[in-house]
Amino acid sequence: MAKRTKLNNLLIIALVIVAVILVVITVGLFLPQPKEVLQGQAETSDYRVSSKVPSRVKELRVHTGDKVKAGDTLVIMDSPEVRAKMMQAEAAEAAAKAIEQKAQNGARQQEIQGAFELWQKAKAGLEVCEKTYSRVSRLYDEGVIPAQKRDEAEAQLKAMQATEKAAKSQYEMACEGARREDKAAAAAQVARARGAVTEVQGYINETVLLATADGTVTEIFPKEGELVGTGAPIMNIAKDNDIRFIFMVREDYLPGMTLDTEVNCYVPALDRDLKVRITSMNVMGSYATWKATKALDQYDLKTFEVTGRAVNDADLKGILAGMTVVIK
């Protein structure tokens, strides 16, 4: 009898539990389901400041969190090797200019005078040879001297004529100066040396790094005195005037969202509402599928990256990268 009573009690308890479960399920089905929050975050475009030449950080002019304007000096680098290259380039340019000047000026006055004197000496010798040949020819015609003497005098005359022509050519060449080709080559060497100086000057200019746009310094990587390689980032700057809002939206929440439509958003950190215009919608990869429903004989729901920008720039005041933004 007691055993039967115990079984009845257990059965009653089980029935009560089942009834409670059914009631909970029924109430849950009829209660309104909470809507999923469409949450995103604010992001900014940024750029990295880097050095074009291997150098050492000499001075950091800004700190993390500082506001900078385009053209502000951010970092001063030090590169002794570049300065040495500049000295070499300037010396090469000076040497090339001297060679060009020499080519343009031609021979020195002393060289021209020396060539002229040699020409005059050759002319005097030619006159003597001409007179000697004339006398020897008359004596040969009169039969006083043999033909051998006349031939020797003629050979000396021809040799002196050639000497006089050569001396005259040397004098004219000294007066004329360098050839046009030599002058052009000298000018080209100067241009080449000047280009090397300009190149090194460009590297020197790169040792003073400037801000290319307004923004906020978010990260500084090296410390003063550290060596930095070519292209290594030195600091990161976020553009304050280029803030966009990124939302990951499942496609069943996309109805009503199209390009250029405006949505009302809320920024919890500032307790402020703002209007956002949708500027782009891009599907994400298959790894970003948020809800798989194939087990219920339906379909998978993809996730889209929805990007928007504030309708009014004044609403961006105080918004920082990483702040949460909720679509209302």
C-alpha positions in Angstrom: 0.0 0.0 0.0 2.8 2.4 0.9 4.7 1.5 -2.3 1.6 2.3 -4.4 1.2 5.6 -2.7 4.9 6.5 -3.4 4.4 5.7 -7.1 1.4 7.9 -7.3 3.3 10.8 -5.7 6.1 10.4 -8.2 3.6 10.3 -11.1 1.9 13.5 -9.8 5.3 15.3 -9.6 6.2 14.2 -13.1 2.9 15.5 -14.4 3.4 18.8 -12.7 6.9 19.2 -14.2 5.6 18.4 -17.7 2.7 20.9 -17.2 5.2 23.6 -16.2 7.4 22.9 -19.2 4.4 23.1 -21.5 3.3 26.4 -20.0 6.8 27.9 -20.3 7.0 26.9 -23.9 3.6 28.2 -24.7 4.3 31.5 -23.0 7.6 31.8 -24.9 6.0 31.3 -28.2 3.5 34.1 -27.6 5.9 36.6 -26.1 7.4 39.1 -28.5 10.9 38.1 -29.6 13.7 40.6 -29.0 15.0 42.2 -32.2 18.6 41.7 -33.1 20.7 44.9 -32.6 22.5 46.1 -35.8 25.7 47.2 -34.2 28.8 48.6 -35.9 31.7 50.8 -35.2 33.4 54.0 -36.3 36.6 53.7 -38.4 39.0 56.3 -39.8 41.3 56.3 -42.7 44.9 56.6 -41.7 48.4 56.8 -43.2 51.8 55.7 -42.0 54.8 58.0 -42.0 58.0 56.2 -43.0 61.5 57.1 -43.9 62.9 56.6 -47.5 66.5 56.2 -46.3 68.1 54.2 -43.5 68.6 56.7 -40.7 68.4 57.2 -36.9 65.5 58.9 -35.1 67.0 62.2 -34.0 63.9 64.0 -32.7 60.2 63.2 -32.3 58.2 66.5 -32.6 54.8 64.9 -31.7 53.4 62.4 -29.2 50.6 59.9 -29.3 47.2 61.7 -29.3 48.5 65.0 -30.7 46.6 66.8 -33.4 48.6 67.6 -36.5 48.1 69.7 -39.6 49.3 69.1 -43.1 52.9 70.3 -43.4 53.7 70.0 -39.7 57.1 68.6 -38.9 56.7 65.2 -37.3 60.1 63.6 -37.1 63.7 64.6 -37.7 66.0 61.8 -38.9 69.8 61.7 -39.0 71.8 60.0 -41.7 75.6 60.8 -41.8 75.9 58.5 -44.9 73.5 60.8 -46.9 75.5 63.9 -45.9 78.7 62.2 -47.0 77.0 61.3 -50.3 76.1 65.0 -50.7 79.7 66.0 -50.3 80.8 63.5 -52.9 78.1 64.7 -55.3 79.0 68.3 -54.8 82.7 67.6 -55.4 81.8 65.7 -58.6 79.7 68.6 -59.8 82.5 71.1 -59.1 85.0 69.0 -61.1 82.5 68.7 -64.0 82.0 72.4 -64.1 85.7 73.1 -64.1 86.1 70.7 -67.1 83.3 72.4 -68.9 84.8 75.8 -68.2 88.1 74.7 -69.6 86.4 73.4 -72.7 84.5 76.7 -73.2 87.6 78.9 -72.6 89.9 76.9 -74.9 93.7 77.1 -74.7 95.5 79.5 -72.4 96.9 82.7 -73.8 100.5 81.4 -73.3 99.7 78.2 -75.3 98.2 80.3 -78.1 101.3 82.6 -78.1 103.6 79.6 -78.1 101.8 78.0 -81.1 102.0 81.4 -82.9 105.8 81.6 -82.3 106.3 78.1 -83.6 104.3 79.0 -86.7 106.4 82.1 -87.3 109.6 80.0 -86.9 108.3 77.6 -89.5 107.5 80.4 -91.9 111.0 81.8 -91.5 112.5 78.5 -92.2 110.2 78.1 -95.3 111.4 81.4 -96.7 115.0 80.3 -96.3 114.3 77.0 -98.0 112.6 78.7 -100.9 115.5 81.1 -101.5 118.0 78.2 -101.2 116.1 76.1 -103.7 115.9 79.1 -106.1 119.7 79.6 -106.0 120.4 75.9 -106.4 118.0 75.7 -109.3 119.8 78.5 -111.2 123.2 76.9 -110.5 121.9 73.6 -111.7 120.6 75.2 -114.9 124.0 76.8 -115.5 125.6 73.3 -115.0 127.6 74.4 -112.0 126.2 71.7 -109.5 124.9 68.2 -110.1 121.2 67.2 -110.0 121.8 65.6 -106.6 122.2 69.0 -104.9 119.1 70.3 -106.6 117.0 67.3 -105.4 118.2 67.7 -101.8 117.2 71.4 -101.8 113.8 70.5 -103.3 113.3 67.9 -100.6 114.2 70.3 -97.8 111.7 72.8 -99.3 108.9 70.3 -99.3 109.6 69.3 -95.8 109.6 72.9 -94.5 106.3 73.6 -96.3 104.8 70.6 -94.5 106.2 71.9 -91.2 104.8 75.4 -91.8 101.4 74.0 -92.5 101.5 71.8 -89.3 102.6 74.8 -87.2 99.8 76.9 -88.7 97.2 74.2 -87.9 98.4 74.0 -84.3 98.0 77.7 -83.9 94.5 77.8 -85.4 93.4 74.9 -83.3 94.7 76.7 -80.1 92.8 79.8 -81.1 89.6 77.9 -81.8 89.6 76.0 -78.5 87.9 72.7 -77.8 85.8 70.9 -80.4 82.0 71.2 -80.3 81.7 67.6 -79.4 84.1 68.0 -76.4 82.1 71.0 -75.2 78.8 69.0 -75.5 80.4 66.1 -73.6 81.6 68.5 -70.8 78.1 70.0 -70.5 76.6 66.6 -70.3 79.0 65.7 -67.5 77.9 68.8 -65.6 74.2 67.9 -66.0 74.9 64.4 -64.8 76.7 65.7 -61.7 73.9 68.2 -61.0 71.3 65.4 -61.2 73.3 63.4 -58.6 73.3 66.4 -56.3 69.5 66.8 -56.8 69.0 63.1 -56.0 71.0 63.2 -52.8 69.2 66.5 -51.9 65.9 64.6 -52.2 67.2 62.0 -49.7 68.3 64.8 -47.3 64.8 66.3 -47.5 63.4 62.9 -46.6 65.2 63.1 -43.2 62.6 65.7 -42.2 59.2 64.0 -42.2 56.1 66.1 -42.6 52.4 65.4 -42.1 50.6 65.0 -45.5 47.1 65.5 -44.1 45.3 66.7 -40.9 44.8 64.0 -38.3 45.6 62.5 -34.9 48.8 60.6 -34.1 47.6 57.2 -33.0 50.8 55.2 -32.8 54.5 55.9 -32.7 56.7 52.9 -33.2 60.4 53.7 -32.7 62.0 55.8 -29.9 64.5 58.6 -30.2 67.9 57.2 -31.1 66.7 54.0 -32.7 67.7 53.0 -36.2 65.0 52.8 -38.8 65.3 50.9 -42.1 64.1 52.0 -45.5 60.3 52.2 -45.6 59.9 51.1 -42.0 56.8 52.8 -40.4 57.6 55.5 -37.8 54.1 56.6 -36.8 50.5 56.1 -37.7 48.1 59.1 -38.2 44.3 58.9 -38.4 42.5 61.4 -40.6 40.0 63.1 -38.4 37.9 64.3 -41.3 37.5 60.9 -42.9 35.3 58.9 -40.5 33.1 56.1 -41.8 30.8 53.6 -40.0 31.0 49.9 -40.7 28.1 47.5 -39.9 28.0 43.7 -40.4 24.4 43.1 -41.5 22.8 39.8 -42.1 20.9 39.8 -45.4 17.5 39.2 -43.8 18.0 42.7 -42.2 18.9 44.4 -45.5 15.3 45.2 -46.7 15.1 49.0 -46.6 18.8 49.5 -46.8 20.1 50.5 -50.3 22.8 52.8 -51.5 22.3 56.5 -50.7 19.6 55.7 -48.2 19.8 57.4 -44.8 19.4 55.5 -41.5 19.2 56.8 -37.9 22.0 55.8 -35.7 22.9 56.1 -32.1 26.4 56.6 -30.5 26.3 55.2 -26.9 29.7 56.7 -26.0 28.4 60.3 -26.8 24.7 59.6 -26.1 24.0 61.2 -29.5 21.9 60.5 -32.5 23.1 61.1 -36.1 22.0 60.4 -39.6 24.2 58.1 -41.7 24.0 57.7 -45.5 24.9 54.3 -46.8 27.7 54.5 -49.3 28.7 50.9 -50.1 27.4 47.3 -49.5 29.8 44.4 -50.1 29.1 40.7 -49.4 31.6 39.0 -47.1 33.1 35.6 -47.6 31.4 32.3 -46.8 33.2 32.2 -43.5 31.1 35.2 -42.4 27.8 33.3 -42.7 25.9 34.1 -39.5 22.9 31.8 -39.7 22.7 28.4 -41.3 19.1 27.2 -41.8 19.6 24.3 -44.2 18.8 21.9 -41.3 15.3 23.4 -41.5 15.0 22.9 -45.2 15.6 26.6 -45.8 18.8 28.4 -46.8 21.9 30.1 -45.5 21.9 33.8 -44.7 24.9 35.8 -45.8 26.5 38.7 -44.1 27.1 42.0 -45.8 29.6 44.8 -44.9 27.6 48.0 -45.0 29.5 51.3 -44.9 28.0 54.7 -44.3 29.1 58.2 -43.7 27.6 61.0 -41.6 25.1 63.2 -43.5 26.3 66.3 -41.5 30.0 66.7 -40.8 29.1 68.5 -37.6 27.8 65.3 -36.2 31.3 63.8 -36.3 32.6 66.0 -33.5 33.9 63.9 -30.7 33.6 60.6 -32.5 36.7 58.5 -32.3 37.8 55.3 -34.1 36.4 52.2 -32.5 33.3 53.8 -30.9 30.1 51.7 -31.1 27.3 52.8 -33.5 23.9 51.3 -33.4 21.3 51.5 -36.1 18.0 52.4 -34.5 
